[in-house]
Amino acid sequence: MRFDDPMRAKKSLGQHFLHDPDLLSRIASLTGPVAGKTVVEVGPGPGGLTRALLNAGAGPLIAIEADPRFANALSDWPETALGRIQVRLADARDVDEAALIESAGGTLPAKLIANLPYNVATPLLVRWLTGPAWWSAMALMFQKEVADRICAVPGDAGYGRLAVLAQAVSQPRLAMTLPPGAFRPPPKVHSAVVVLSPLPESERFGDLEALTRVTAAAFGQRRKMLRSSLKAAGGDVDAILDLAGIDPTRRAETLSQGEFRALAVAYRAVTA
């Protein structure tokens, strides 16, 4: 089978493929020049974005693909034989990216550029945000609703745990929106690419485990006051809120990034 023969997308894997060369070229450049840079691509599928990244000079390009059809096809590309592409048949949720980059002869930190499978996009992003900082910048395709949640601020309808975690370590921006018709097969919703640029080390929040716990509890029952919703995180809620200087009658969607950081610090101090 030739690589450019159509391969049916699998709904079970959340696959929707983008083929427009101009759009793919734009996405490949959203984090800045990739020439000579180590790039990780998750879910390359039939290789449209892979080709755009190669055309832009990326290398080594590490492609993580869970579908054997596409992983095998990519392995037959001349660029793979030349070492410009390193193909890994794997579920990205189970990959040690830093070890994979080092084994492929790449350089840390690497760029992460991908049209993510929609059914695993959110858990993958949370994992990358809260895990070891192996990435230098990310340009990721999501459903538009998810992209809006990542970039949301207090008062926005989509503001929640994902925005707080993303903005604790990065500065996200919605870079481009695409209609369903841009993909094959077309999804039922619009899609969008979010670029996440890492915050300077001095501005990153260090205790992401505590932040994850308090945001999960606070937004898990977002209609309730914090004095009630935070009980799910454990610890003396009154003491935590008092130490953080936050009114216990407030609700999660009103708290700023700074206030959530203060809440996480207080949670760690009270529960340590």
C-alpha positions in Angstrom: 0.0 0.0 0.0 1.3 3.4 -0.9 1.5 5.9 2.0 -0.7 8.5 0.2 -3.5 5.9 -0.4 -6.5 6.8 1.8 -6.6 5.0 5.2 -9.9 5.3 6.9 -9.9 7.3 10.1 -10.9 5.4 13.3 -13.6 7.1 15.4 -12.5 5.1 18.4 -9.1 6.8 18.2 -10.5 10.3 17.8 -8.8 10.7 14.4 -9.6 13.7 12.1 -7.0 14.4 9.5 -6.0 17.8 8.1 -4.6 17.8 4.6 -4.4 21.5 3.4 -0.7 22.1 2.9 -1.0 25.9 3.6 -2.7 25.3 6.9 -0.3 22.6 7.9 2.7 24.8 7.1 1.2 27.6 9.3 0.7 25.2 12.2 4.3 23.9 11.8 5.6 27.4 12.3 3.4 28.6 15.2 6.1 28.0 17.9 8.7 29.8 15.8 11.4 28.3 13.5 11.8 24.5 13.7 14.8 24.1 11.5 17.3 22.0 13.3 15.1 21.7 16.3 14.0 18.5 18.0 10.2 18.2 17.5 7.8 15.7 19.0 4.5 15.0 17.1 1.8 12.9 18.7 -0.8 11.2 16.4 0.8 12.0 13.0 -1.8 9.8 11.2 -1.2 10.0 7.4 1.6 12.5 7.9 0.3 15.8 6.7 1.8 17.8 9.6 4.8 15.5 9.6 5.5 16.5 6.0 5.1 20.2 6.8 7.5 19.9 9.8 10.1 18.2 7.6 9.7 20.8 4.9 10.4 23.4 7.6 13.6 21.7 8.5 12.7 20.0 11.7 14.9 17.2 12.9 15.0 14.9 14.5 11.3 14.6 14.4 9.9 12.0 16.8 6.5 10.7 15.8 4.4 8.9 18.4 1.6 7.0 16.8 -0.8 4.5 18.4 -2.3 3.2 15.1 -0.1 0.5 13.6 -1.3 1.4 10.1 0.2 4.9 10.2 3.2 4.0 12.3 4.2 1.3 9.8 3.6 3.6 6.8 5.7 6.4 8.4 8.5 3.8 9.0 8.7 3.4 5.2 9.3 7.1 4.5 12.8 7.8 3.1 13.3 10.4 5.9 12.9 7.6 8.5 15.7 5.6 6.9 17.8 8.8 6.9 17.2 9.3 10.6 15.2 12.5 10.3 12.1 10.8 11.6 12.0 8.5 14.6 8.8 6.5 14.7 7.4 5.1 17.9 4.3 2.8 17.9 2.9 3.7 21.3 0.1 5.3 23.3 1.4 8.8 24.1 -0.1 8.5 27.6 2.4 5.8 28.4 5.6 7.4 26.9 8.5 8.8 28.8 9.1 11.7 26.4 12.5 12.8 27.9 13.9 9.3 27.6 12.5 8.9 24.1 14.0 12.2 23.0 17.4 11.2 24.4 17.3 7.8 22.8 16.5 9.4 19.4 19.5 11.6 19.6 17.4 14.7 20.1 17.9 17.8 22.3 16.0 18.7 25.4 13.8 20.7 25.7 11.9 19.9 22.5 9.0 21.4 20.7 5.7 19.6 20.8 3.5 20.2 17.7 0.5 18.0 17.0 -3.0 17.5 15.8 -4.0 15.6 18.9 -6.5 12.7 18.8 -9.5 14.4 20.4 -10.5 11.6 22.7 -7.2 11.8 24.6 -6.2 15.4 24.1 -7.2 16.8 27.5 -5.5 14.0 29.7 -2.4 14.3 27.5 -2.2 18.1 28.0 -2.7 17.8 31.8 0.1 15.2 31.9 2.5 17.4 30.0 1.6 20.5 32.1 2.1 18.8 35.4 4.9 16.4 34.6 8.6 17.0 33.9 9.3 20.1 31.8 10.7 18.3 28.7 9.0 20.7 26.2 10.1 24.2 25.2 6.8 25.2 23.5 3.6 23.5 22.4 1.3 24.0 19.4 -1.6 21.6 19.8 -4.9 21.1 18.0 -8.0 20.6 20.1 -11.7 20.8 19.8 -12.6 24.6 20.0 -14.4 24.2 23.3 -11.3 22.6 24.9 -9.1 25.3 23.4 -11.3 28.0 24.9 -11.1 26.3 28.3 -7.3 26.3 28.2 -7.2 30.1 27.5 -10.1 31.1 29.7 -9.8 33.7 32.5 -12.0 34.2 35.6 -15.5 35.1 34.4 -15.4 33.2 31.2 -17.9 30.3 30.8 -15.1 27.8 30.2 -12.8 28.9 33.1 -11.8 25.9 35.2 -9.1 23.5 36.2 -7.6 23.2 32.8 -7.0 27.0 32.5 -5.5 27.2 36.0 -3.1 24.4 35.4 -2.1 25.6 31.9 -1.5 29.1 33.1 0.5 28.0 36.1 3.4 26.9 33.9 2.7 28.6 30.5 1.1 31.4 28.6 -1.5 29.9 26.3 -3.0 31.7 23.3 -5.6 30.7 20.7 -3.6 30.9 17.5 -6.1 29.7 14.8 -9.6 28.3 14.5 -10.6 25.7 11.8 -14.0 24.7 10.6 -15.1 21.1 10.5 -14.8 21.0 6.7 -11.0 21.5 6.9 -10.7 17.9 8.1 -11.3 14.4 6.8 -13.6 13.1 8.1 -15.1 16.4 9.3 -15.7 16.5 13.1 -19.0 17.8 14.4 -17.3 20.8 16.0 -14.9 23.5 15.2 -11.2 23.0 16.1 -8.5 25.3 17.2 -4.7 25.4 17.7 -3.4 26.6 21.1 0.2 27.7 21.4 1.6 27.3 25.0 4.8 29.2 25.7 6.5 28.2 28.9 6.6 30.8 31.7 10.1 31.9 32.9 11.2 29.6 35.7 10.7 32.4 38.2 7.1 32.7 37.3 6.2 29.0 37.1 4.2 27.6 40.1 6.3 24.8 41.6 3.8 22.7 43.6 1.6 21.4 40.8 0.5 18.4 42.8 -1.2 20.6 45.4 -2.6 22.9 42.6 -4.1 19.8 40.9 -5.7 18.7 44.1 -7.3 22.0 45.0 -8.5 22.7 41.5 -10.0 19.3 41.1 -11.9 19.7 44.3 -12.9 23.4 43.7 -14.2 22.9 40.2 -15.6 19.4 40.9 -18.5 21.1 42.6 -18.1 24.6 41.0 -21.6 25.7 42.0 -20.8 25.3 45.7 -19.0 27.7 47.9 -15.3 26.9 48.5 -16.0 26.0 52.1 -18.0 23.1 50.8 -16.3 22.2 47.5 -12.8 22.0 49.0 -13.7 19.3 51.4 -13.0 16.8 48.6 -9.3 17.8 48.8 -9.0 16.9 52.4 -7.5 18.9 55.3 -9.0 21.6 57.5 -10.8 23.7 54.9 -11.4 26.7 57.2 -7.7 26.8 58.1 -6.7 26.5 54.4 -8.9 29.3 53.3 -7.9 31.5 56.2 -4.2 31.0 55.5 -4.8 31.8 51.8 -6.8 34.9 52.7 -9.8 33.8 50.6 -13.4 34.3 51.5 -15.0 30.9 52.1 -18.2 32.0 50.5 -16.6 32.5 47.1 -16.9 30.0 44.2 -14.0 28.5 42.2 -14.8 30.4 38.9 -14.1 33.7 40.6 -10.5 32.9 41.8 -7.6 34.3 39.8 -4.4 32.4 39.0 -2.7 34.1 41.9 -5.4 33.1 44.3 -5.3 29.5 43.3 -1.6 29.5 43.8 -2.1 30.9 47.3 -4.8 28.3 47.9 -2.4 25.5 46.9 0.4 26.9 49.1 -2.0 27.0 52.1 -3.3 23.5 51.3 0.3 22.1 51.4 1.1 23.9 54.6 -2.1 22.7 56.4 -1.9 19.1 55.2 1.8 18.6 55.3 
